[in-house]
Amino acid sequence: MRIPPSRLSLAASSALVAGLLLGGCGTQTAASEAGGGGETQGPCAGGATGDGGGGGTGDGAERDGVRVVGMVERAGARESASPSGRVSQRPGVSVTADSLPGVGASAGPCVVRYDVTNPESEPFTYTITFSLMDEQGRAMSNVEEMVASVGAGETVRRTLDHGGYPGDGALDAGRVRILDVERVPSDEAPVPAGTCPASGLRLTADQGDAAMGLRVVGLHLENCGDRTYSLEGYPVLQLLDTEHQPVDGVEILRGTEGIPMAGGDGEAPRPVTLRPGEAAVSGLAWRNTTEFGEAVTVPYVRVRAEAGSDPVMVAPHLDLGTTGELGVRAWRKDESGSGAGRPGA
């Protein structure tokens, strides 16, 4: 399993933010925001990644439909700064000058711009991990961005307006690398915390644990609706490759007794009743042992809480080695009170 890079919340990354907001600036026009041309040239162009037109050509500047383009003027940069002045706002993300240590009147007005192109025939949601480098090419921190519901065949343009600490305080687009891109159909994307799907059930996967070749990823089911929900047994899984096609040759075991060092479930599945606000946990367990044969990696898993439930596609990056086995634990009530318990904890 590739354990995803550390996912920094806005609160955690705010202390590292100044790097992406330094330098001179140009002007981002409505045409460039929509993904076309029309960007006014100016001092911000000096932070472009080097193709002569503001596009990224360096290693790590383009991956799976995501492309680092260059530097543009951040929203509101020409307005007089105030303690409560808004730096940027887009659906789900709102950053203000007073919420970011070291940002405000003293911060530069340029931000890194990137494009997301969806070549598929349906809307996709992208989760992108950027690595921020110093002048010697050393990774200083990682930043995660989510771009929801990119339409079929469309390109959208976004700005990376919070990030990590550059070693010399002068990070530009040439020091941003695309570390990982996860893309899932928008109608199967896990819903963000604080929102609730129409089903009333919010299903997510955690970032997992790894030790001594054993891998465990927790599945979490929260009743965020207004009615009681009951289930019994195991999540229904479909293993998918990078193109979201089924992966064959892997046996999905009910329970984890057959996974060395994973430990057994200890008891048969029992009915679970979730009142509004309560949660259940399950989990995936496997070993990444590699012996004879071709190692198997499963980047995506389509999960249903039970047969007939709405599917949710998660990206646990299962590195199954040559074992050919994946154990899944039965749902049980999350007694932690937070919905964040992990199987096997």
Phi, psi and omega in degrees: 000135169270106177294123183304151179302158180307131183258111185270127172288165178300323180294322182286322184277348184297328180291347182250015197282334196302333188301317185280356185247027181251158173111182178279191186208160169238209182232132176261121184266171178299325179296318180290327178296329180277355177106002179260198179277205174097013180279125179292133179283147181184192182303332179297334182298341178292344178264008180293164188269007162108020178257011178086342179237017179087003182270159181268127176236351181289165177303132178083003181273351181213133181197129172048045177089357179252134185220124173285125188259313182166207182246140177222168178287131178286155181300134176079008184295332183271355177276151178295135183289146175216158183303334181248015181293140183273129179275314183204150175210131173209166185309121177086350181226127176221118183240126179244157183301323184277354179268354184240113179304130177083003180249144181144224183299330183277349183274148176290163188263011183253146177227162178279135179252142176219154179250148174234120181246127180256108181276358186280174183264009177215161180297141178234150174251133185248135169244118190243131175253119177259141173253131183256124189253155171269184186293343178263008177081014179271137179289128180260323178193168176244147179228135179251135177233142174246131176243108188271144168052059171282121186296160180302126178072009185260157171241129176243154183242134181226165175240141179266094190250019165207144186193214189251177186273120175276145185301324182250009178072023183219054181288137173229184185299332179292350180250017177251125177244144176271109186276322184202145175229121172250131181225130182224152175305135187299328181283357175242005183289139173301138181278145181294159176302142179091354176240163184222128178289170182299331180292340184083003180238125179255115183249128180220165173244145176271184186275353171086167177230150179218134177197132173055037179083353178268135178239138177221129174236128180274141171252135186233129182238114182251130172277096181261005181271202185240016177226161178285142182231137180236143175208165180208138175106218191243151170299151176263124188243146168227122182274135187228149178271191184296335178262014178064031175259151184300142175260124181261166173086010178243126178271126177265114183269137174276111187097168183242014179300329183276001179258112184306134177073358181280337183079152180275168177288337175088341181198162179289157177303144179233155176300140178238127177246124182247114171281163178309130181093349180267166186218160175234157179231146171225194178185156175251139179222140179198170174244146182261032179298132178239119178236238180275141179110183183266128179292145183247132174238134181240102183286329185232150174225127173272123186241134169242136180302323174201170181304131179092349179284160177297137181282148173231130181260121179246165185235075182277350179053069182283114175262089190278356182059222178251016184290325180069019183223142175223122178267142177232133181269151179291153174297140172219158181295134175277109183267005182287340180086353182244350184075008184247014180294154180244133176303140178084357181289000000 
